[in-house]
Amino acid sequence: MMCSFFSLYRWATPLVLLFALHSTAIEARELRLATTTSTDNSGLLRAILPQFENARGITVQVISVGTGKALKLAENGDVDLLLVHDRQAEEAFVAAGHGSERRDVMYNDFILVGPKSDPAAVRGGDDVLAAFRKVAATQSPFVSRGDDSGTERMEQSYWQALDIAAQGRPWHLSAGLGMGEVLTMAGEMQAYTLSDRATFATYQARTGLEILVQGDPRMYNPYGIIAVSRSKYPDINFSDALALIDWLTSDAGRAAISAFKPKGEQLFFVAPAGKQ
């Protein structure tokens, strides 16, 4: 009888452990968010997401890539939602049926940064096209993201507006890297680059670069959030995706974004309430 009891115990224990692990897996929920390097490099998401995670009882897996790659991940159903900054591409993404529930979340701006020596003499300007023209005319070194990010797409729009074919020129380097790495490279090369203000604030001290051109309305940088289409991908975590969208655009989420001020500097500004 004793032998029978221990035999039962020996087989039951693994089953109990397996059931416990299975129950834990069921209880632990994860939400996959594809986003730009700027929201990650700046520290914004690390600062604000724990409030949502604790309230919702969920873990948000942040996948930090360029906007183009984030949109592709979402199009393939590899993430549940995305937070990016290319309004035209975002609207095309939704129009194609890949996503729904797009909302404006926040904005900041792009800035042209470069070395203190400023070989293209653009310092203090507020016309980004005039500055880019000077960079090209003087063949001053310029480091481009080269990663199909929202930042690179904006940069390319400036060159196109000037009818300047910058890609492939000896002075124009396409790095294929995130914003932080590009800023580091530009600092080492004493080169110009286009950056979002938030990432530059994080990397400025270690690069020695300076803000040389800012304030042009064409450098406005809005961020939108979109849930991946549930009709296209029924298995995505749609309910939690909507919950995060609701939270980021709620009073609590907006307050969290506004309160994010590394070294006292406001890096992101919430979109006007109700604006889509």
NORSUL-V487288 format. One line per field, one symbol per residue. phi: phi as a letter, one per 40 degrees, with the letter a starting at -180 (. if undefined). Layout:
BEGIN
phi = ???
END
This chain:
BEGIN
phi = .cccccccccccddccccccccccccccbbbcbcacccccdcgdcccbcdccccccgabcccbcacddccccdcccgcbcaabbbadcccccccccgcaafcbcbaaaacbcbacdcfccfbdgcbbcccccccccccfccbbbdgbfccccccdcccccccfbcccgcdcbbccgbccccccccccccfbcacbcccccccbdccbgcbcbbagcdcbcbcbbbbccccccbcccccccccccccccbcdcccccccccbdfgbcbbbccddgcb
END
